[in-house]
Amino acid sequence: MTNLSIKKKLLFYNIIIQFIILIVLSLSIYKTLKISTLDKMQTSLKVIILDVVDDILDHESNLQFDLYNEEKEYNFSPLYIRLVENNRDKKIINTTSFPSNIKVFQDELQKDKIVFKELNDYIVGNIVFNIKNKEYILQVATDYKILNSTLENLFYILIFIIPIVLVFSITGGYFLIYKSFKPIEEILNSLKSINASDLSQRVKKLHSNDEVDLLIDEINNLLQRLEISFKKINQFSSDASHELKTPLTIIRGEIEIALRKDRDKEEYKNSLEVCLDEVLRIQNTIDDLLFLAKNDTAISDNYTDIYLDEITLESVEELKSYALSKNIQLKTNITNMSQIKGHASLLKIAVKNLIKNAINFSFEKSIVKISCYKENDSTVISVEDSGIGIAKDEQERIFEEFYRTDKSRNKNSGGTGLGMAICKKIVKIHNGSIKLTSEVNTGTIVKIYFKG
C-alpha cells in the first residue's frame, strides 16, 4: 500500500468501504425481512387461532368438526391444527395431519393467551381455554417454508445485485477520483517545468473558484517569494564577491609590486599599510555579513533596559572627532528620555551608522542634526544632513545589502555597503521602524521610530 499512488489508494479504500456498506446493508435487509415475515406469520396464525377457538366454542356439543377449511379460507399453506385435552394423557380430540414430532407442551402457556414457540423448524401457536369445565389446548402450526422461500429469493437477488452495484460504485468512484485529481496533475506538470534557473513561470489558474484555485494562488505566491529571494541571493552573492574580490586584488597587486625588486623601508611600509587597510575592509565586510546572518531570537535574548537619549548622545560623542576630520559639525537636540527593552551596543551601531553616513555624504562645512524627541506615541531618533541626497528611484533599495547609489559608489567612505541593511535589521529586532526621505543635492533625513 505504501508504494501505491494516492489515486490507487483512494480507489482501493472506496472498494473496501463500498463492499462493507453493501454487505452490512444486505444483512440488515435480510434480517429485517426475516423479522417482518415472521411477525406477519404470527399475526396470521393469531387470527386463525382466534377464529378456530370461536368455531369450537360454537360447536361445544361436537368437537369432531372439520378443521381443514381454515387453510382454504385464509389461503395459508401449510397449516396444521390440533385440539388436545389438557390432562395427564394429553388426549388428541381433533387434528389435521399435525406433525407427530411436535410434542404437546404446557410450559409457559397461559389461559386465554396465545403463546408462540419455535420447535423443529415449525412455529407453533398455542392457547388454553375451557369448554364445559374442561381445559383444552389448541395448537396451530406452520413450517418455515414461506419464510425460507422469501429469504432464499432475497438471497439470490442480493447475490445478483451486489456485484452490479459494486461495479457501478467502483466505476463512479474511479471517475470522481480521476476528475478530482486531474487539476492536481496539471499543477504537477506545470511545476515540473519550473526550476531554480527560471522562477518567472507561474501555474495557470483554472478559475473554478474552489480549493484548487486557492492552492494555485498559494503556489504562485510561494514562487513569487522564491523568485524575489533568489534574485536577492544572486545579487547578494555577486555584490559580496565583488566587495571581497576588490580588496584581495589590491592586496595581491601591492605584494607583487613589492616583490619585483628590492625597495627601501618606506615603500614596504606604504605597501603594508595599503594591505592592512584592505584586510580591515575585508574583516568589516565579513563581520557585517555574519551579523546579518544571525538569528533575531538569539540577539533578543540579551535585552536590557536602555535609554534612547543616552544611546544617541554616546553615538554623537564617539563620532565627533570623525566629523571634525571631515569638516562637518554635529548638532544635537535631545528632548526625550524614553526607555525601551533592547540591546544597547546594537542600537548604538545603528545610530552611529546613520550619523557616519550623514557625515560621509554631506557637503563640507555643513551641519548634521541629530535629534531625539517624542512624536505621538513613538520615540523618534532623527539624523538629518545637508548633502548629496538620494534619487527617488534609489531610495527603496538603499536598505538592501551592498547597494550603493551611483554618487556614493566609491571607496572614499570606507564602508562595506551593508550599513543601512544592518540598521534596518537592528531596528526591526527592536520592534521599531525606519523611514528615509531625501532630495538630491539638498540632503537626507533618516528617522527611527520606537513604540513607547
Secondary structure, DSSP 8 states (H G I E B T S, - for coil): -TTS-HHHHHHHHHHHHHHHHHHHHHHHHHHHHHHHHHHHHHHHHHHHHHHHHHHHHHTTT------THHHHHTT-SS-EEEEEE-SSS--EEEESS--TTS----TT-BBTB-EEEEETTEEEEEEEEEETTEEEEEEEEEESHHHHHHHHHHHHHHHHHHHHHHHHHHHHHHHHHHHHHHHHHHHHHHHHT-BTTB-----------SHHHHHHHHHHHHHHHHHHHHHHHHHHHHHHHHHHHHHHHHHHHHHHHHHHS---HHHHHHHHHHHHHHHHHHHHHHHHHHHHHS-HHHHHTT-EEEEHHHHHHHHHHHHHHHHHHTT-EEEEEE----EEEE-HHHHHHHHHHHHHHHHHTB-TT-EEEEEEEEETTEEEEEEEE-BS---HHHHTTTTSTT---GGG-SSTT---S-HHHHHHHHHHHTT-EEEEEEETTTEEEEEEEEE-
